[in-house]
């Protein structure tokens, strides 16, 4: 299940990560912030194809994490 605070990594572009900022179990999409700082809406089915690399209690903690910053 896709939840706020999860960090996903693109399978095709290993240097691109996404943090889930908003998700609704009754909806088909979630809002994310990319490692490039761009906010967008993604289909949950597309996010599910990515690799989950970390999970934090809030999206703010996830954005400030070493996994998201690439450290």
Buried (B, 14 or more C-beta within 10 A) or exposed (E): EBEBBBBBBBEEEEEBBBBBBEBEEEEEBBBBBBBEEEEEEBEBEEBEEBEEEBBBEEBEBBBEBEBBEEE
